[in-house]
Amino acid sequence: AEHHPRRAAKLAEECRARGEHPHADKLQAALVALMFCANCGRPLQDPLSIDRGIGPDCWPRIDPGWRSAIELRQAA
């Protein structure tokens, strides 16, 4: 994920579409730990995006269920 963040984000998206959520979650966690958007793989720069692991361009486009889960995690 650290050398190919956009590819890792695409793989996570494909895993999620196939229902392989544990694998997708691992890829997402690696991207977020490295401060890349878990949706597109671009670098995260602002504190809010880094905290949620999704950049400002991708935030409105991601699945509402995924967005809700992220918001619940942030509230905890």
C-alpha positions as a printed NumPy array, in Angstrom:
array([[  0.   ,   0.   ,   0.   ],
       [  2.808,   2.432,   0.782],
       [  4.325,   2.233,  -2.716],
       [  1.073,   1.99 ,  -4.685],
       [ -1.664,   3.725,  -2.657],
       [ -4.057,   4.241,  -5.576],
       [ -3.801,   0.601,  -6.575],
       [ -4.374,  -0.464,  -2.964],
       [ -7.455,   1.772,  -2.78 ],
       [ -8.789,   0.208,  -5.998],
       [ -8.162,  -3.289,  -4.62 ],
       [-10.007,  -2.369,  -1.419],
       [-12.958,  -1.115,  -3.472],
       [-13.024,  -4.35 ,  -5.499],
       [-12.829,  -6.476,  -2.335],
       [-15.685,  -4.541,  -0.764],
       [-17.783,  -5.026,  -3.937],
       [-17.172,  -8.798,  -3.776],
       [-18.121,  -8.881,  -0.091],
       [-14.566,  -9.516,   1.123],
       [-14.795,  -6.912,   3.859],
       [-11.97 ,  -8.207,   6.121],
       [ -9.446,  -7.9  ,   3.285],
       [-10.831,  -4.506,   2.253],
       [-10.661,  -3.316,   5.865],
       [ -6.98 ,  -4.341,   6.119],
       [ -6.119,  -2.432,   2.943],
       [ -8.068,   0.58 ,   4.177],
       [ -6.3  ,   0.517,   7.543],
       [ -2.898,   0.405,   5.832],
       [ -3.783,   3.355,   3.605],
       [ -5.105,   5.404,   6.517],
       [ -2.022,   4.631,   8.646],
       [  0.137,   5.899,   5.789],
       [ -2.082,   9.019,   5.428],
       [ -3.571,   8.161,   2.024],
       [ -7.242,   8.335,   1.139],
       [ -8.777,   4.88 ,   1.613],
       [-11.077,   5.566,  -1.329],
       [ -8.747,   6.86 ,  -4.053],
       [ -5.213,   6.532,  -2.622],
       [ -4.284,  10.214,  -2.885],
       [ -2.295,  11.781,  -0.014],
       [ -4.337,  13.237,   2.84 ],
       [ -3.388,  16.723,   3.969],
       [ -5.963,  18.293,   6.278],
       [ -6.52 ,  17.02 ,   9.864],
       [-10.199,  16.097,   9.347],
       [ -9.399,  14.001,   6.276],
       [ -6.509,  12.305,   8.057],
       [ -8.764,  11.484,  11.023],
       [-11.499,   9.931,   8.901],
       [ -9.103,   8.406,   6.329],
       [-11.06 ,   9.847,   3.398],
       [-10.173,  12.998,   1.485],
       [-12.568,  15.918,   0.957],
       [-13.177,  15.071,  -2.724],
       [-14.116,  11.462,  -1.967],
       [-16.15 ,  12.049,   1.195],
       [-19.435,  12.967,  -0.562],
       [-19.043,  10.096,  -3.054],
       [-18.452,   7.142,  -0.72 ],
       [-21.116,   4.644,   0.289],
       [-23.473,   6.124,   2.938],
       [-23.084,   3.027,   5.132],
       [-19.311,   3.359,   5.099],
       [-19.608,   7.096,   5.82 ],
       [-21.895,   6.378,   8.81 ],
       [-19.437,   3.825,  10.21 ],
       [-16.607,   6.363,   9.94 ],
       [-18.69 ,   9.069,  11.633],
       [-19.545,   6.676,  14.494],
       [-15.852,   5.837,  14.938],
       [-14.99 ,   9.533,  15.026],
       [-17.695,  10.242,  17.611],
       [-16.388,   7.512,  19.951]])
